[in-house]
Amino acid sequence: MPNSSLSSIACTDKALYIGNSLGDCSASAWIVVDEQGLVAGLNAEAARLIGMDANQVLERPYGILPSAIRRLICRSLSSGQPVAGQQISLPGIGAEKLKLHLHAIPIRVRQAKRFAVIALIYSQSSAEKLQQTIQQLQRLASLGLLSAGIAHEIKNALVAIKTFAQLLMEKNRDAELARIVNRELQRVDSLISQMLTFASPGRTTYGTVAIHKLLNGALEMIQHQLKHKNIMLHRAYNAAQDVVRGNPHQLQQAFLNLLLNAADAMDNNGCLEIVTQLVKAENTATALKETCSSPLIQVTIKDNGIGITSSNMKRLFEPFFTTKRHGTGLGLSITRRIVQEHGGCITVESIERKGTTFNVLLPIIASRG
């Protein structure tokens, strides 16, 4: 008799209601022993670990199980108390011993004075890998805090250095070295600012943002670059509704990063296209297909520049990865984080020497009309 919470297992009718207490234990091996001391159910991973077929143990006394498991189940059955975190060894392939962790959890059976027991078995390697992952995440978190603190102190020190460099340029306008120092200081200051933006948690105020107005503002900021390269701009705001919930400064920064990347990727006489349209989440090939029920505004930013190689596409959103000579490699990382924090997603398509297309999808606020 099958049960949805006990997929890929063998079990008796007695184990069905006991198995409902398991929830989703698909990540571990488990064995159910009923109140009469019979093996009422086990999953495929448990059968593999004990080296016995389900038909050999099902509805038979739990004494047939390996001694290490049997002893712990006996303790839990007799005491009615859980036995947690016990390490056991089982025969493996050849002379190899399997190092495992066992948890025995008693469950009082309906209309019975005795207990049933659920034995959960985890491999030691899995437990060790989980612990190593947690430790690695803790180290990365500490490193992130340290980096943010260092970046903040460097930024404070740069204020005095930049002031000195500017005074030096005013007094010595022909000093090439002063101009180089000032330029490099500006670059370091930009890098530190982007590091702080990337590391800082979102503590912003959200409101209503009109995407078309925001895009126009971002385009005004890069008007000089477009004019300098004689880049033709094509706008097609086809989305009938463009209001989203978000922070206008963050969203403008995200779109500005994409527009600057597009302008940098093109030579003179290039073409930059910006198109908006409304799409349904279920019609997209993104994670929003499963998680978002609202209509989406899709902002497409397309250039006909040098494109992105397939090897670079895999690392495109990695922090500090850049192909630009003076780039920081944080622009796209920050952009993706901002879009994700606004409940959206960003995708990219590119063909070498033909151009790149970024698509930003954001949930819109439905019109009251």
N, C-alpha and C positions, 0 to 999 in steps of 0.2 A: 504494500500500500504506500504509494509515494507521498512525499510531503515537500512543499516548496522550500522550507527552511533546512531540509536535509538532502540537498542535491548531491549526486554522485556518491551515494553511500548504500550500505545494506543495513536494514533495521527491521525490527518486529513491530507489531501494533503497539506493544507496551512502550516502545521508545518514542512514539510519535509525540505525545504531549511533553515528555521529557526533552525531546529535541527542540521543541519550541522555545525552551529557555536558552538555547545556544545562540540564537540570532544568526549572524553571519560569521561562522568560524572557518571559512574556506581557506584562510591563510595558515591554518594549523591542522595537525592530525588530532582526532578525538575518538574516544571510545565511551559508550554509554553502558553502564552496568545497572540493571534494575534492582528493585528492593529485595528480590529473591536471590541476588548474587549471580544472575545470568547476564551474559553479554547480549544486550538488547540492540546495539547498533554500533557501527564504526564507519569511518569514511575510507576512501581509497588510500589516502596518505598514511593512515594508521595501519592498514593492512600491509602496506609496503614496508613500514618501519619495523613491524614485529615479525615480518617474514612469513606471514600466514594468510591463507585465503579466507575471505569472509565466511565462506561456507564451513570452514573448519572451526570457527569460534562462535558463530551466531547461535543464540539460544543454548549455549553451553556454559557451565560454571566458569567464573572469571579466573579460577585457578589454572586454567589452560594457558593464560597469558604469561609472558615472560616474568620471571620472578621479581625483577626490579619494579615493574608496573603493578604486579599483583600485590606486593607489600604495601605500596602507597594507597592503592584502592581499598585494601583491608583496613588500614588506619582510618581512612575517611569514612568508610561504611560503619565501623564500630563506634567511632567517636562523634559522628555527625558534624565534624569540623573540617574546614578546608585544609588541604596540605599544599602550600604554594612554593614554587621556585626550587623544587628538589632536582638535583642533577642525577641522571641515571646513564648507564651505558648499555647499549644493545649490540649484539653481533652484527657486523657489517659484511662487506664483501671480503673474503679471505680472512686475514688476521686483523683487519681493521675494525675498530670499535667506534660505534656511533655515539657521540656525546650529545645528550638530549636534556631538555628541561621538562619537568612534569608538574602539572597543577591538577589536583584532584578536588573537585567541587561537589559537595553533597547537596541533594535537592530532596526536600520532603515530598513524598508521593501522596497524591490525593487519597483520602480515606485509608491511610496506612500509617502505622507508627514507625516504620522503618524508612531508611533513606535509600535513594538511588544515588549514583555517583557519575559525574561526567569527568573523564580524564582528558585533559588537553596536553598535547605533546608538541614541543617546539624544538627544532634543531639548534644546537649550541652555536653553529656557524651563523644562523639567522639572527640569534640574539646578539652575538658579538658584532655582526655587521650593523645592526640597528644601533648598538651602543657607540660604535665608531662613527656612524653618521651623525648621531646626536652631538658627540664631542666635536666633530668637524664643524657642525653648524654653530656650536657655541664659540669655537675659535674664530670663525668668520664673523660672527656678530661682534665679538670683542675687537677684532681687527677693523671692522667698519666704524665702531665708535672711536677707536684710536685715530683712524684716518680722518674722520670728520673733525676731531679735535685739533689735529695737526694742521689740517687745511684752514681751519678758522684762525689759528695763530699765525700762519703764513700770510693770510689775507690781511690781518691787522698790520703785520710788519711791512707789507707792500705799500701801504698808504704813505708811510714816510719816504720810502725809496722812490715811489712814483713822483712825489712832490719834489724831491731833490732833482730827479731827472728832468722834470718840466722846467724848473728854475735854471738848470744848466743849459737847456736848449734856448731859453729866452735870452740868456747872457751870451751864449755862443751859438748863434744860429747856423754857423757853418760847420759845427762840430758833427761829423758823420757818426762818431762813436756814440754821442748822446742820443741821436735818433735811433740807432740800433738798440741801445739799452732801453729806451722808452718803448720801442716796438715789442721787444721781448718781454718787458714787464707787463705790457697789455695782454700778451698771449698767456703768460703765467696767471695773471689775474682772471682771465676768462676761464682757464682750466680749473682753478680753485673754485670759482663760482659755480661751475657746472658740477664739480665733485660734491659740493655742499648741497646743490639741488638734487643730485642723484641719491645722496645718502639720507637726506632728511625725510622723515615720515610726513604723510599728507595731513596738514592741519589747516586746511583752507575752508573758506566759506563758499557754499554752493548756492547758486541762484539760477535764474533763467538766462540763457545765452542764445542770441540769434546768430547762427553759423554764418550766414551770408554776410552780415555786417562785420563779423569777426574776420572772415577771409579778406574782405576789402581792406580792413585795417592792416592785416599782415602784408598784403600786396603793396600798400603804400610804403611800408618799411623797406622793401627790397626794390622799389621803383628805380633807384639809382643804379643798382646792379643790372637790372633788365635793360635800362636805357644805354648803359655803358657797353653792353654786349649786343645791342640791337636785337634783343630777344622779343619775338612776337608773342603777345599774351591773348589767349582765347578763353573767355569765361562763358559757361552755360549753367546758370543756376536753375535747374529744372525741378528741384524739390519744392513742392507747393507749401510744405511746412518745414521749418528749419530751426525751431526752438528746442533746445535740449537743456537738461539740468546739469549745471557744471560751474566751474570757476573760469571766468573769461580770460584771466591772465595766463593760467596754465594752458588752456586750450589754444590761445593765440601763440604761446611759445611752441606748442607741439606743431601747429601748422607752419609757423615761421621756420622751424628747423627743416621741415620737408621742402618748403619753397626755396630755402637757401641751398639745400642739397641739389635740388633740381637745377637751379641757376648755375651752380658750380660745375655740374656735370656736362653742361652744354658749351659749345664753342659759340663764336659770333653767329648771328642770324639764326639762332635756334628757335624752337617753338615750345611754349609752356601752355598746357591745357589744364583748366580747373573745371570740373563738372560735378554737379550735385544731383542726386535723385533719391526718391524714396524706394526702399526695398523691404520685403518681408523677411524676418529672421529665418523662417523655415526654408527660404529660397537661397540662403547663403551657405557656402562650404566652410563654415567657421563654427567655433564652440557656441556662438550665440544662437545657433540653430536649435540647441537643446535648452538653453538657459534663458533666452529672452523672448517675451511674448509681445513686446511693443514693436511698432513699426520703426525702421531705422533710416537715418539719413546717411547716405554713402557719399563721401567726399573723395573724388578721384583727382590726384595730382600726377600729371603725366608729362614727361620730357622726352626729347629725342636726342639725348646725350650719349655718352660713351657706354652706358649700360653697366651691369655688374656681372662679374664672372661667377660661374656656378660654385666655385670653391669659396668665394667671398660671400655668396648668398647665405651660406650656412652659418656664418659668423656675423651677419649684418647688424644684429641687435646686441651683440656682446659689448659690455662696457670696455672702453679704451681701444676697441678695434677700429682702425681707420686706414684708408688708403690715401688720405690727403696729406700733403707735405706738412702743413701746419695744423692739422685737425687734432681734436682732443679725443674723438671716438666715443663721446658721451651723448651727442645730439639725438641719435636714433634710440638709444637706451632710455633716455629721459622721455622722448616722445611716446614710445610704447607704454612706459609706466603711466604717463598721464592719461593716455587713451584707455588703458585697462582700469585705472582708478575711476574713470567716468562711465564704467560699465560697457565699454566698447571693445573693439579689436582693430588691429591694423594688419594688412597683408601687402605683399609686394610681388611684382612680376617684372622680369627684366630680360632683355636680349642684348647681348654684347654688340656694341656699335650701332644699336638702333634705339635704345632708350629704356626708361624705367617708369613703372606705374605703381604708385602707392594708393591703396584704398583704405580709408578710415571709415569705420562704421560706428555710429553712436545712436543710442535710443532717443527718440524724439518725445517731446511732451505732446500728447494728443490735444488737438484743438477742441475747445469747449463747444465750438459751433458744430 
